[in-house]
Amino acid sequence: MVKINFIEFDGTEHSVEADDGNTVMECAIKNSVPGIDADCGGACACATCHVYIDKDWLGKTGEATDMENDMLDFAFDVEDNSRLSCQIKVTDELDGLVVKLPEKQF
């Protein structure tokens, strides 16, 4: 099991366990982490699972695809470390990952 640390916009923290092979979004939904709506269910067809990856973890989460970057155009308050959590696969290397949630999702 991999531990992922979600931090809400107000600073509330949720540390949850994730199965290898799932996505960060699936982990959040399964553990009722507030702030990730996931309206498209992980199809990279919306931006309601937008998150900020802690800068120390950016190298381990991989690069965003062109399709993901296109969808991020619809997200609220996009930053350099913005990602769609449905596009980040959980691996053992992500144990301890820190994910911050935006103030709101569109």
Jmol script that loads the backbone (N, CA, C; Angstrom):
load data "model"
ATOM      1  N   MET A   1       0.835  -1.194   0.000  1.00  0.00           N
ATOM      2  CA  MET A   1       0.000   0.000   0.000  1.00  0.00           C
ATOM      3  C   MET A   1       0.874   1.249   0.000  1.00  0.00           C
ATOM      4  N   VAL A   2       0.393   2.253  -0.682  1.00  0.00           N
ATOM      5  CA  VAL A   2       1.082   3.532  -0.806  1.00  0.00           C
ATOM      6  C   VAL A   2       0.286   4.568  -0.027  1.00  0.00           C
ATOM      7  N   LYS A   3       0.973   5.410   0.728  1.00  0.00           N
ATOM      8  CA  LYS A   3       0.309   6.475   1.479  1.00  0.00           C
ATOM      9  C   LYS A   3       0.329   7.756   0.636  1.00  0.00           C
ATOM     10  N   ILE A   4      -0.863   8.374   0.524  1.00  0.00           N
ATOM     11  CA  ILE A   4      -0.982   9.655  -0.170  1.00  0.00           C
ATOM     12  C   ILE A   4      -1.581  10.653   0.810  1.00  0.00           C
ATOM     13  N   ASN A   5      -0.997  11.839   0.836  1.00  0.00           N
ATOM     14  CA  ASN A   5      -1.421  12.900   1.747  1.00  0.00           C
ATOM     15  C   ASN A   5      -2.111  13.999   0.955  1.00  0.00           C
ATOM     16  N   PHE A   6      -3.421  14.129   1.141  1.00  0.00           N
ATOM     17  CA  PHE A   6      -4.202  15.175   0.500  1.00  0.00           C
ATOM     18  C   PHE A   6      -4.361  16.326   1.487  1.00  0.00           C
ATOM     19  N   ILE A   7      -4.155  17.548   1.012  1.00  0.00           N
ATOM     20  CA  ILE A   7      -4.308  18.727   1.856  1.00  0.00           C
ATOM     21  C   ILE A   7      -5.350  19.637   1.206  1.00  0.00           C
ATOM     22  N   GLU A   8      -6.465  19.810   1.917  1.00  0.00           N
ATOM     23  CA  GLU A   8      -7.525  20.684   1.421  1.00  0.00           C
ATOM     24  C   GLU A   8      -7.048  22.133   1.412  1.00  0.00           C
ATOM     25  N   PHE A   9      -7.779  22.985   0.704  1.00  0.00           N
ATOM     26  CA  PHE A   9      -7.433  24.398   0.592  1.00  0.00           C
ATOM     27  C   PHE A   9      -7.341  25.068   1.963  1.00  0.00           C
ATOM     28  N   ASP A  10      -8.173  24.619   2.913  1.00  0.00           N
ATOM     29  CA  ASP A  10      -8.162  25.211   4.263  1.00  0.00           C
ATOM     30  C   ASP A  10      -7.100  24.601   5.178  1.00  0.00           C
ATOM     31  N   GLY A  11      -6.309  23.668   4.653  1.00  0.00           N
ATOM     32  CA  GLY A  11      -5.236  23.053   5.429  1.00  0.00           C
ATOM     33  C   GLY A  11      -5.578  21.719   6.061  1.00  0.00           C
ATOM     34  N   THR A  12      -6.831  21.298   5.980  1.00  0.00           N
ATOM     35  CA  THR A  12      -7.228  19.997   6.520  1.00  0.00           C
ATOM     36  C   THR A  12      -6.511  18.892   5.748  1.00  0.00           C
ATOM     37  N   GLU A  13      -5.900  17.964   6.491  1.00  0.00           N
ATOM     38  CA  GLU A  13      -5.132  16.890   5.870  1.00  0.00           C
ATOM     39  C   GLU A  13      -5.869  15.562   5.935  1.00  0.00           C
ATOM     40  N   HIS A  14      -5.691  14.781   4.874  1.00  0.00           N
ATOM     41  CA  HIS A  14      -6.244  13.433   4.789  1.00  0.00           C
ATOM     42  C   HIS A  14      -5.121  12.515   4.312  1.00  0.00           C
ATOM     43  N   SER A  15      -4.679  11.627   5.160  1.00  0.00           N
ATOM     44  CA  SER A  15      -3.679  10.635   4.767  1.00  0.00           C
ATOM     45  C   SER A  15      -4.408   9.329   4.514  1.00  0.00           C
ATOM     46  N   VAL A  16      -4.282   8.820   3.310  1.00  0.00           N
ATOM     47  CA  VAL A  16      -5.010   7.617   2.924  1.00  0.00           C
ATOM     48  C   VAL A  16      -4.057   6.625   2.271  1.00  0.00           C
ATOM     49  N   GLU A  17      -4.492   5.369   2.225  1.00  0.00           N
ATOM     50  CA  GLU A  17      -3.714   4.331   1.566  1.00  0.00           C
ATOM     51  C   GLU A  17      -4.296   4.066   0.190  1.00  0.00           C
ATOM     52  N   ALA A  18      -3.409   3.847  -0.763  1.00  0.00           N
ATOM     53  CA  ALA A  18      -3.821   3.637  -2.147  1.00  0.00           C
ATOM     54  C   ALA A  18      -3.221   2.344  -2.670  1.00  0.00           C
ATOM     55  N   ASP A  19      -3.967   1.680  -3.532  1.00  0.00           N
ATOM     56  CA  ASP A  19      -3.475   0.474  -4.175  1.00  0.00           C
ATOM     57  C   ASP A  19      -2.627   0.832  -5.380  1.00  0.00           C
ATOM     58  N   ASP A  20      -1.532   0.145  -5.532  1.00  0.00           N
ATOM     59  CA  ASP A  20      -0.668   0.290  -6.692  1.00  0.00           C
ATOM     60  C   ASP A  20      -1.495   0.033  -7.950  1.00  0.00           C
ATOM     61  N   GLY A  21      -1.369   0.906  -8.942  1.00  0.00           N
ATOM     62  CA  GLY A  21      -2.094   0.756 -10.196  1.00  0.00           C
ATOM     63  C   GLY A  21      -3.343   1.605 -10.302  1.00  0.00           C
ATOM     64  N   ASN A  22      -3.909   2.020  -9.177  1.00  0.00           N
ATOM     65  CA  ASN A  22      -5.040   2.944  -9.218  1.00  0.00           C
ATOM     66  C   ASN A  22      -4.521   4.332  -9.566  1.00  0.00           C
ATOM     67  N   THR A  23      -5.429   5.270  -9.751  1.00  0.00           N
ATOM     68  CA  THR A  23      -5.015   6.654  -9.941  1.00  0.00           C
ATOM     69  C   THR A  23      -5.171   7.407  -8.632  1.00  0.00           C
ATOM     70  N   VAL A  24      -4.526   8.544  -8.545  1.00  0.00           N
ATOM     71  CA  VAL A  24      -4.655   9.395  -7.360  1.00  0.00           C
ATOM     72  C   VAL A  24      -6.120   9.806  -7.182  1.00  0.00           C
ATOM     73  N   MET A  25      -6.819  10.064  -8.283  1.00  0.00           N
ATOM     74  CA  MET A  25      -8.235  10.410  -8.208  1.00  0.00           C
ATOM     75  C   MET A  25      -9.056   9.269  -7.619  1.00  0.00           C
ATOM     76  N   GLU A  26      -8.837   8.056  -8.089  1.00  0.00           N
ATOM     77  CA  GLU A  26      -9.572   6.902  -7.569  1.00  0.00           C
ATOM     78  C   GLU A  26      -9.344   6.739  -6.073  1.00  0.00           C
ATOM     79  N   CYS A  27      -8.129   6.961  -5.650  1.00  0.00           N
ATOM     80  CA  CYS A  27      -7.796   6.879  -4.227  1.00  0.00           C
ATOM     81  C   CYS A  27      -8.585   7.914  -3.436  1.00  0.00           C
ATOM     82  N   ALA A  28      -8.659   9.132  -3.948  1.00  0.00           N
ATOM     83  CA  ALA A  28      -9.396  10.198  -3.261  1.00  0.00           C
ATOM     84  C   ALA A  28     -10.878   9.865  -3.175  1.00  0.00           C
ATOM     85  N   ILE A  29     -11.455   9.395  -4.265  1.00  0.00           N
ATOM     86  CA  ILE A  29     -12.878   9.069  -4.296  1.00  0.00           C
ATOM     87  C   ILE A  29     -13.183   7.915  -3.340  1.00  0.00           C
ATOM     88  N   LYS A  30     -12.380   6.861  -3.373  1.00  0.00           N
ATOM     89  CA  LYS A  30     -12.605   5.693  -2.516  1.00  0.00           C
ATOM     90  C   LYS A  30     -12.514   6.036  -1.035  1.00  0.00           C
ATOM     91  N   ASN A  31     -11.754   7.082  -0.730  1.00  0.00           N
ATOM     92  CA  ASN A  31     -11.551   7.469   0.666  1.00  0.00           C
ATOM     93  C   ASN A  31     -12.316   8.730   1.044  1.00  0.00           C
ATOM     94  N   SER A  32     -13.253   9.127   0.198  1.00  0.00           N
ATOM     95  CA  SER A  32     -14.128  10.284   0.453  1.00  0.00           C
ATOM     96  C   SER A  32     -13.367  11.561   0.786  1.00  0.00           C
ATOM     97  N   VAL A  33     -12.274  11.797   0.066  1.00  0.00           N
ATOM     98  CA  VAL A  33     -11.523  13.035   0.242  1.00  0.00           C
ATOM     99  C   VAL A  33     -12.319  14.153  -0.420  1.00  0.00           C
ATOM    100  N   PRO A  34     -12.726  15.168   0.350  1.00  0.00           N
ATOM    101  CA  PRO A  34     -13.504  16.257  -0.252  1.00  0.00           C
ATOM    102  C   PRO A  34     -12.638  17.134  -1.155  1.00  0.00           C
ATOM    103  N   GLY A  35     -13.260  17.685  -2.200  1.00  0.00           N
ATOM    104  CA  GLY A  35     -12.553  18.617  -3.064  1.00  0.00           C
ATOM    105  C   GLY A  35     -12.177  18.047  -4.410  1.00  0.00           C
ATOM    106  N   ILE A  36     -12.380  16.744  -4.613  1.00  0.00           N
ATOM    107  CA  ILE A  36     -12.156  16.138  -5.918  1.00  0.00           C
ATOM    108  C   ILE A  36     -13.500  15.599  -6.381  1.00  0.00           C
ATOM    109  N   ASP A  37     -14.072  16.252  -7.400  1.00  0.00           N
ATOM    110  CA  ASP A  37     -15.404  15.884  -7.867  1.00  0.00           C
ATOM    111  C   ASP A  37     -15.375  14.712  -8.851  1.00  0.00           C
ATOM    112  N   ALA A  38     -14.399  14.704  -9.747  1.00  0.00           N
ATOM    113  CA  ALA A  38     -14.228  13.611 -10.717  1.00  0.00           C
ATOM    114  C   ALA A  38     -15.493  13.360 -11.528  1.00  0.00           C
ATOM    115  N   ASP A  39     -16.048  14.407 -12.089  1.00  0.00           N
ATOM    116  CA  ASP A  39     -17.301  14.314 -12.840  1.00  0.00           C
ATOM    117  C   ASP A  39     -17.242  13.339 -14.017  1.00  0.00           C
ATOM    118  N   CYS A  40     -16.092  13.210 -14.666  1.00  0.00           N
ATOM    119  CA  CYS A  40     -16.010  12.328 -15.844  1.00  0.00           C
ATOM    120  C   CYS A  40     -15.555  10.924 -15.469  1.00  0.00           C
ATOM    121  N   GLY A  41     -15.313  10.686 -14.208  1.00  0.00           N
ATOM    122  CA  GLY A  41     -14.936   9.349 -13.766  1.00  0.00           C
ATOM    123  C   GLY A  41     -13.531   8.924 -14.126  1.00  0.00           C
ATOM    124  N   GLY A  42     -12.713   9.861 -14.513  1.00  0.00           N
ATOM    125  CA  GLY A  42     -11.315   9.542 -14.807  1.00  0.00           C
ATOM    126  C   GLY A  42     -10.993   9.428 -16.275  1.00  0.00           C
ATOM    127  N   ALA A  43     -11.855   9.930 -17.138  1.00  0.00           N
ATOM    128  CA  ALA A  43     -11.659   9.827 -18.584  1.00  0.00           C
ATOM    129  C   ALA A  43     -10.855  10.986 -19.171  1.00  0.00           C
ATOM    130  N   CYS A  44     -10.347  11.870 -18.334  1.00  0.00           N
ATOM    131  CA  CYS A  44      -9.604  13.054 -18.790  1.00  0.00           C
ATOM    132  C   CYS A  44     -10.487  13.896 -19.718  1.00  0.00           C
ATOM    133  N   ALA A  45     -11.769  14.027 -19.320  1.00  0.00           N
ATOM    134  CA  ALA A  45     -12.725  14.773 -20.129  1.00  0.00           C
ATOM    135  C   ALA A  45     -13.306  15.963 -19.376  1.00  0.00           C
ATOM    136  N   CYS A  46     -12.737  16.284 -18.233  1.00  0.00           N
ATOM    137  CA  CYS A  46     -13.146  17.454 -17.462  1.00  0.00           C
ATOM    138  C   CYS A  46     -11.922  17.875 -16.632  1.00  0.00           C
ATOM    139  N   ALA A  47     -12.093  18.803 -15.771  1.00  0.00           N
ATOM    140  CA  ALA A  47     -10.970  19.230 -14.929  1.00  0.00           C
ATOM    141  C   ALA A  47     -11.375  19.257 -13.461  1.00  0.00           C
ATOM    142  N   THR A  48     -12.334  18.405 -13.091  1.00  0.00           N
ATOM    143  CA  THR A  48     -12.851  18.445 -11.724  1.00  0.00           C
ATOM    144  C   THR A  48     -12.081  17.556 -10.754  1.00  0.00           C
ATOM    145  N   CYS A  49     -10.925  17.086 -11.176  1.00  0.00           N
ATOM    146  CA  CYS A  49     -10.023  16.365 -10.270  1.00  0.00           C
ATOM    147  C   CYS A  49      -8.671  17.078 -10.226  1.00  0.00           C
ATOM    148  N   HIS A  50      -8.690  18.363 -10.537  1.00  0.00           N
ATOM    149  CA  HIS A  50      -7.495  19.200 -10.546  1.00  0.00           C
ATOM    150  C   HIS A  50      -6.850  19.229  -9.162  1.00  0.00           C
ATOM    151  N   VAL A  51      -5.544  19.047  -9.119  1.00  0.00           N
ATOM    152  CA  VAL A  51      -4.779  19.104  -7.870  1.00  0.00           C
ATOM    153  C   VAL A  51      -3.449  19.796  -8.132  1.00  0.00           C
ATOM    154  N   TYR A  52      -2.785  20.144  -7.041  1.00  0.00           N
ATOM    155  CA  TYR A  52      -1.422  20.667  -7.106  1.00  0.00           C
ATOM    156  C   TYR A  52      -0.500  19.619  -6.502  1.00  0.00           C
ATOM    157  N   ILE A  53       0.499  19.227  -7.254  1.00  0.00           N
ATOM    158  CA  ILE A  53       1.474  18.266  -6.763  1.00  0.00           C
ATOM    159  C   ILE A  53       2.574  19.037  -6.053  1.00  0.00           C
ATOM    160  N   ASP A  54       2.871  18.622  -4.828  1.00  0.00           N
ATOM    161  CA  ASP A  54       3.966  19.244  -4.093  1.00  0.00           C
ATOM    162  C   ASP A  54       5.214  19.222  -4.975  1.00  0.00           C
ATOM    163  N   LYS A  55       5.905  20.328  -5.042  1.00  0.00           N
ATOM    164  CA  LYS A  55       7.030  20.473  -5.966  1.00  0.00           C
ATOM    165  C   LYS A  55       8.103  19.399  -5.784  1.00  0.00           C
ATOM    166  N   ASP A  56       8.267  18.887  -4.577  1.00  0.00           N
ATOM    167  CA  ASP A  56       9.253  17.828  -4.336  1.00  0.00           C
ATOM    168  C   ASP A  56       8.873  16.520  -5.021  1.00  0.00           C
ATOM    169  N   TRP A  57       7.627  16.374  -5.449  1.00  0.00           N
ATOM    170  CA  TRP A  57       7.127  15.135  -6.037  1.00  0.00           C
ATOM    171  C   TRP A  57       6.924  15.225  -7.542  1.00  0.00           C
ATOM    172  N   LEU A  58       7.102  16.384  -8.131  1.00  0.00           N
ATOM    173  CA  LEU A  58       6.811  16.556  -9.561  1.00  0.00           C
ATOM    174  C   LEU A  58       7.585  15.584 -10.450  1.00  0.00           C
ATOM    175  N   GLY A  59       8.812  15.333 -10.133  1.00  0.00           N
ATOM    176  CA  GLY A  59       9.631  14.433 -10.948  1.00  0.00           C
ATOM    177  C   GLY A  59       9.167  12.995 -10.899  1.00  0.00           C
ATOM    178  N   LYS A  60       8.437  12.630  -9.863  1.00  0.00           N
ATOM    179  CA  LYS A  60       8.004  11.242  -9.705  1.00  0.00           C
ATOM    180  C   LYS A  60       6.609  10.976 -10.260  1.00  0.00           C
ATOM    181  N   THR A  61       5.832  12.023 -10.504  1.00  0.00           N
ATOM    182  CA  THR A  61       4.461  11.829 -10.986  1.00  0.00           C
ATOM    183  C   THR A  61       4.367  11.779 -12.506  1.00  0.00           C
ATOM    184  N   GLY A  62       5.453  12.057 -13.190  1.00  0.00           N
ATOM    185  CA  GLY A  62       5.448  12.034 -14.644  1.00  0.00           C
ATOM    186  C   GLY A  62       4.995  13.360 -15.234  1.00  0.00           C
ATOM    187  N   GLU A  63       5.104  13.445 -16.529  1.00  0.00           N
ATOM    188  CA  GLU A  63       4.722  14.651 -17.257  1.00  0.00           C
ATOM    189  C   GLU A  63       3.259  14.577 -17.680  1.00  0.00           C
ATOM    190  N   ALA A  64       2.606  15.711 -17.699  1.00  0.00           N
ATOM    191  CA  ALA A  64       1.232  15.779 -18.198  1.00  0.00           C
ATOM    192  C   ALA A  64       1.238  15.604 -19.712  1.00  0.00           C
ATOM    193  N   THR A  65       0.257  14.878 -20.226  1.00  0.00           N
ATOM    194  CA  THR A  65       0.119  14.705 -21.675  1.00  0.00           C
ATOM    195  C   THR A  65      -0.498  15.964 -22.273  1.00  0.00           C
ATOM    196  N   ASP A  66      -0.483  16.062 -23.581  1.00  0.00           N
ATOM    197  CA  ASP A  66      -1.109  17.200 -24.256  1.00  0.00           C
ATOM    198  C   ASP A  66      -2.602  17.255 -23.939  1.00  0.00           C
ATOM    199  N   MET A  67      -3.259  16.095 -23.912  1.00  0.00           N
ATOM    200  CA  MET A  67      -4.697  16.069 -23.607  1.00  0.00           C
ATOM    201  C   MET A  67      -4.947  16.572 -22.183  1.00  0.00           C
ATOM    202  N   GLU A  68      -4.118  16.153 -21.243  1.00  0.00           N
ATOM    203  CA  GLU A  68      -4.274  16.630 -19.870  1.00  0.00           C
ATOM    204  C   GLU A  68      -4.071  18.137 -19.802  1.00  0.00           C
ATOM    205  N   ASN A  69      -3.049  18.648 -20.462  1.00  0.00           N
ATOM    206  CA  ASN A  69      -2.810  20.094 -20.473  1.00  0.00           C
ATOM    207  C   ASN A  69      -3.977  20.853 -21.093  1.00  0.00           C
ATOM    208  N   ASP A  70      -4.582  20.283 -22.142  1.00  0.00           N
ATOM    209  CA  ASP A  70      -5.761  20.912 -22.743  1.00  0.00           C
ATOM    210  C   ASP A  70      -6.911  20.989 -21.743  1.00  0.00           C
ATOM    211  N   MET A  71      -7.115  19.940 -20.971  1.00  0.00           N
ATOM    212  CA  MET A  71      -8.195  19.925 -19.984  1.00  0.00           C
ATOM    213  C   MET A  71      -7.895  20.866 -18.822  1.00  0.00           C
ATOM    214  N   LEU A  72      -6.642  21.031 -18.475  1.00  0.00           N
ATOM    215  CA  LEU A  72      -6.278  21.954 -17.396  1.00  0.00           C
ATOM    216  C   LEU A  72      -6.652  23.396 -17.730  1.00  0.00           C
ATOM    217  N   ASP A  73      -6.845  23.691 -19.028  1.00  0.00           N
ATOM    218  CA  ASP A  73      -7.305  25.028 -19.419  1.00  0.00           C
ATOM    219  C   ASP A  73      -8.664  25.348 -18.803  1.00  0.00           C
ATOM    220  N   PHE A  74      -9.415  24.327 -18.421  1.00  0.00           N
ATOM    221  CA  PHE A  74     -10.744  24.514 -17.843  1.00  0.00           C
ATOM    222  C   PHE A  74     -10.727  24.511 -16.316  1.00  0.00           C
ATOM    223  N   ALA A  75      -9.567  24.315 -15.721  1.00  0.00           N
ATOM    224  CA  ALA A  75      -9.451  24.235 -14.263  1.00  0.00           C
ATOM    225  C   ALA A  75      -9.342  25.624 -13.649  1.00  0.00           C
ATOM    226  N   PHE A  76      -9.656  25.694 -12.380  1.00  0.00           N
ATOM    227  CA  PHE A  76      -9.590  26.933 -11.614  1.00  0.00           C
ATOM    228  C   PHE A  76      -8.174  27.138 -11.089  1.00  0.00           C
ATOM    229  N   ASP A  77      -7.604  28.331 -11.310  1.00  0.00           N
ATOM    230  CA  ASP A  77      -6.330  28.734 -10.724  1.00  0.00           C
ATOM    231  C   ASP A  77      -5.195  27.738 -10.994  1.00  0.00           C
ATOM    232  N   VAL A  78      -4.927  27.491 -12.269  1.00  0.00           N
ATOM    233  CA  VAL A  78      -3.874  26.567 -12.682  1.00  0.00           C
ATOM    234  C   VAL A  78      -2.502  27.152 -12.369  1.00  0.00           C
ATOM    235  N   GLU A  79      -1.622  26.296 -11.857  1.00  0.00           N
ATOM    236  CA  GLU A  79      -0.242  26.678 -11.548  1.00  0.00           C
ATOM    237  C   GLU A  79       0.713  25.715 -12.252  1.00  0.00           C
ATOM    238  N   ASP A  80       2.013  25.986 -12.157  1.00  0.00           N
ATOM    239  CA  ASP A  80       3.008  25.141 -12.810  1.00  0.00           C
ATOM    240  C   ASP A  80       2.957  23.693 -12.328  1.00  0.00           C
ATOM    241  N   ASN A  81       2.512  23.472 -11.102  1.00  0.00           N
ATOM    242  CA  ASN A  81       2.469  22.126 -10.538  1.00  0.00           C
ATOM    243  C   ASN A  81       1.061  21.524 -10.574  1.00  0.00           C
ATOM    244  N   SER A  82       0.188  22.073 -11.413  1.00  0.00           N
ATOM    245  CA  SER A  82      -1.173  21.551 -11.559  1.00  0.00           C
ATOM    246  C   SER A  82      -1.167  20.258 -12.355  1.00  0.00           C
ATOM    247  N   ARG A  83      -2.005  19.325 -11.921  1.00  0.00           N
ATOM    248  CA  ARG A  83      -2.212  18.065 -12.641  1.00  0.00           C
ATOM    249  C   ARG A  83      -3.657  17.645 -12.471  1.00  0.00           C
ATOM    250  N   LEU A  84      -4.119  16.761 -13.325  1.00  0.00           N
ATOM    251  CA  LEU A  84      -5.394  16.102 -13.133  1.00  0.00           C
ATOM    252  C   LEU A  84      -5.092  14.789 -12.419  1.00  0.00           C
ATOM    253  N   SER A  85      -5.696  14.606 -11.265  1.00  0.00           N
ATOM    254  CA  SER A  85      -5.360  13.443 -10.446  1.00  0.00           C
ATOM    255  C   SER A  85      -5.761  12.128 -11.107  1.00  0.00           C
ATOM    256  N   CYS A  86      -6.666  12.179 -12.081  1.00  0.00           N
ATOM    257  CA  CYS A  86      -7.050  10.963 -12.802  1.00  0.00           C
ATOM    258  C   CYS A  86      -5.949  10.471 -13.724  1.00  0.00           C
ATOM    259  N   GLN A  87      -4.952  11.290 -13.962  1.00  0.00           N
ATOM    260  CA  GLN A  87      -3.887  10.949 -14.888  1.00  0.00           C
ATOM    261  C   GLN A  87      -2.585  10.536 -14.186  1.00  0.00           C
ATOM    262  N   ILE A  88      -2.626  10.453 -12.871  1.00  0.00           N
ATOM    263  CA  ILE A  88      -1.433  10.064 -12.112  1.00  0.00           C
ATOM    264  C   ILE A  88      -1.656   8.672 -11.550  1.00  0.00           C
ATOM    265  N   LYS A  89      -0.893   7.710 -12.064  1.00  0.00           N
ATOM    266  CA  LYS A  89      -0.982   6.329 -11.598  1.00  0.00           C
ATOM    267  C   LYS A  89      -0.184   6.174 -10.298  1.00  0.00           C
ATOM    268  N   VAL A  90      -0.786   5.472  -9.356  1.00  0.00           N
ATOM    269  CA  VAL A  90      -0.134   5.194  -8.084  1.00  0.00           C
ATOM    270  C   VAL A  90       0.894   4.083  -8.285  1.00  0.00           C
ATOM    271  N   THR A  91       2.117   4.357  -7.862  1.00  0.00           N
ATOM    272  CA  THR A  91       3.196   3.369  -7.865  1.00  0.00           C
ATOM    273  C   THR A  91       3.871   3.408  -6.505  1.00  0.00           C
ATOM    274  N   ASP A  92       4.658   2.409  -6.221  1.00  0.00           N
ATOM    275  CA  ASP A  92       5.385   2.373  -4.946  1.00  0.00           C
ATOM    276  C   ASP A  92       6.257   3.608  -4.766  1.00  0.00           C
ATOM    277  N   GLU A  93       6.732   4.156  -5.863  1.00  0.00           N
ATOM    278  CA  GLU A  93       7.584   5.348  -5.823  1.00  0.00           C
ATOM    279  C   GLU A  93       6.850   6.578  -5.278  1.00  0.00           C
ATOM    280  N   LEU A  94       5.522   6.547  -5.290  1.00  0.00           N
ATOM    281  CA  LEU A  94       4.735   7.690  -4.825  1.00  0.00           C
ATOM    282  C   LEU A  94       4.347   7.591  -3.354  1.00  0.00           C
ATOM    283  N   ASP A  95       4.924   6.645  -2.617  1.00  0.00           N
ATOM    284  CA  ASP A  95       4.616   6.512  -1.195  1.00  0.00           C
ATOM    285  C   ASP A  95       4.994   7.792  -0.462  1.00  0.00           C
ATOM    286  N   GLY A  96       4.008   8.446   0.162  1.00  0.00           N
ATOM    287  CA  GLY A  96       4.224   9.710   0.868  1.00  0.00           C
ATOM    288  C   GLY A  96       3.867  10.937   0.044  1.00  0.00           C
ATOM    289  N   LEU A  97       3.360  10.736  -1.174  1.00  0.00           N
ATOM    290  CA  LEU A  97       2.997  11.836  -2.076  1.00  0.00           C
ATOM    291  C   LEU A  97       2.139  12.881  -1.361  1.00  0.00           C
ATOM    292  N   VAL A  98       2.447  14.151  -1.604  1.00  0.00           N
ATOM    293  CA  VAL A  98       1.675  15.261  -1.053  1.00  0.00           C
ATOM    294  C   VAL A  98       0.928  15.943  -2.196  1.00  0.00           C
ATOM    295  N   VAL A  99      -0.405  15.981  -2.076  1.00  0.00           N
ATOM    296  CA  VAL A  99      -1.289  16.544  -3.085  1.00  0.00           C
ATOM    297  C   VAL A  99      -2.121  17.636  -2.422  1.00  0.00           C
ATOM    298  N   LYS A 100      -2.072  18.835  -2.971  1.00  0.00           N
ATOM    299  CA  LYS A 100      -2.871  19.942  -2.439  1.00  0.00           C
ATOM    300  C   LYS A 100      -4.069  20.176  -3.338  1.00  0.00           C
ATOM    301  N   LEU A 101      -5.192  20.505  -2.726  1.00  0.00           N
ATOM    302  CA  LEU A 101      -6.433  20.697  -3.471  1.00  0.00           C
ATOM    303  C   LEU A 101      -6.697  22.181  -3.699  1.00  0.00           C
ATOM    304  N   PRO A 102      -7.236  22.545  -4.860  1.00  0.00           N
ATOM    305  CA  PRO A 102      -7.544  23.952  -5.125  1.00  0.00           C
ATOM    306  C   PRO A 102      -8.734  24.421  -4.288  1.00  0.00           C
ATOM    307  N   GLU A 103      -8.937  25.702  -4.279  1.00  0.00           N
ATOM    308  CA  GLU A 103     -10.050  26.286  -3.524  1.00  0.00           C
ATOM    309  C   GLU A 103     -11.390  25.748  -4.012  1.00  0.00           C
ATOM    310  N   LYS A 104     -11.506  25.531  -5.335  1.00  0.00           N
ATOM    311  CA  LYS A 104     -12.735  24.992  -5.901  1.00  0.00           C
ATOM    312  C   LYS A 104     -12.423  24.293  -7.208  1.00  0.00           C
ATOM    313  N   GLN A 105     -13.371  23.492  -7.665  1.00  0.00           N
ATOM    314  CA  GLN A 105     -13.287  22.827  -8.953  1.00  0.00           C
ATOM    315  C   GLN A 105     -14.347  23.458  -9.856  1.00  0.00           C
ATOM    316  N   PHE A 106     -14.126  23.455 -11.160  1.00  0.00           N
ATOM    317  CA  PHE A 106     -15.157  23.930 -12.084  1.00  0.00           C
ATOM    318  C   PHE A 106     -16.024  22.786 -12.506  1.00  0.00           C
TER     319      PHE A 106
END
end "model"
wireframe off; spacefill off
backbone 0.3
color backbone group
